[in-house]
Amino acid sequence: MTLLIVSELDIASTIQGDAILARGGWSERENVEGCNVWQHECEDVWLWWFSERFLMEDGLDTRFAEGSGVSIDEVIFLSRHFAASGRPSLTLHVIGVPGEIPHGERSEHGGINGEVMLPNPRFASWYRLMCEAAHRHELVPEFELTIETTHHGPCLSVPTMFIEIGSSETHWDRRDAAEAWADVVVSGLGLDGGEGVGNWESLPLEKRRQAKIMIGIGGGHYAPRHTDVLRKTDCWAGHQLANYALEMHKPDGDSWDPETGVVPEGAWNHAIRVSVESTRRAFPGGTVMVHLDRKSFKGWQRRVIKRLLNELDVSVGRTRDFE
C-alpha cells in the first residue's frame, strides 16, 4: 500500500494534492487523526490530508496504519522546497540526517542525528518521469530539475521520499508544476491503469540480481554528478551524501597512510555505513554500488572512502558501470 501525505500548512503540498485528487478515481474514507483520507479505486493508494507540517512528525506510517487498519509499504510526501537562490525547481529526495552529530539527538529539521530512513525505490525512475513531465508542461528552462542529497526528517519505518515544488513563495502555488507532479504520481503508481514505475517488489528475482543501485557520495546538496548518472542510465538509487555530511579529519603525521593507517575521525564513516545498510535493505537482491564525486575530495579522502567501501563489499563505478 502506498500512502501519499499532504500538509494542510504547505501550499506547495496542497496544490499537488488538489491536482492529484482532480484526476479522479478517489473515494473518501474515515478520517485518521481528524484529517481527511481518500483511497484510490484502481490501486491500493491512499492520500492523507495531514493538518500539520511533516518534519517533526515521526511515525506517520504507523500512526496512519493504526488509525485506518491498513498496512503501509511506502510513503511519499508532497512538499515545498526552499532555496536561497529562489529559482523555480522540481526536486525529490529520500530522507534522514546521516552527517549530523551528536548521534541519537533530535535534528533541527526533523529526524535523529546519524539515522537514515529506508530510501524509496521509486526515487531514480521518478526523477526521470519528473523530467519528462516538466518538459511536457513546458516548465523547462524556467524550472531546474534536480535531486537532493539525503537530509531532514521525519523518522518512518517504511521506504520514503519527498517530491517538491521550489524554491520560494512565488513558486509554491504554481499549478503547472503541480500538474507535472500529478502526471508523475498517476503514471508512477499506475493510477491510469498502467503498471506503475519504480516498484522494486514487482521485479522478478533475476532482474533484481541484474539491477544496479547507486549510492552517490560527495559533491554539493543538489548532487549534479550523481544526477547525471540517473539521467544517462536506467539505474536505481538509494541515499545520496553531500560533502557536508562527510566530515573527515586527517590524522597527524607525514607517515600516515590512508589505506593502512588509523581511520580518520568524523561523521563520514558512520554516514556511509548507515546509508549502505539502509539502501541494501530497501533493494533486497540488488547490487548496491557507489558513484563517487571524485573532484569534490582530496586524494587521501578518496582512498579512505574506497578503503571503507572495500570493507563493506561495495564497488565504485563510473557512469557507464550503472548502465
Protein Blocks (a to p, Z undefined) as FASTA:
>chain_A
ZZddddfklmklmmmmmmmmmngoiacdddeehiacdddfkbccdddddfbdfklmghkl
mmmmmmnopacfbdcdddddddfklpacdddddedjfkbccehiacfkgpjehiacdddf
klmmmmmmmmmmmmmnopafkbccdddddedjdddfbdcddddddfbfklmmmmklmmmm
mmmmmmmnopnopnbehiaklpcfklmmmpccdddeedjfkommlmmmmmmmccdcdddd
dfklmgccddehjkbcfklmccdedjklmmmmmmmmmmmmmmghiacdddddfklpcfkl
mmmmmmmmmmnopacddfklmZZ
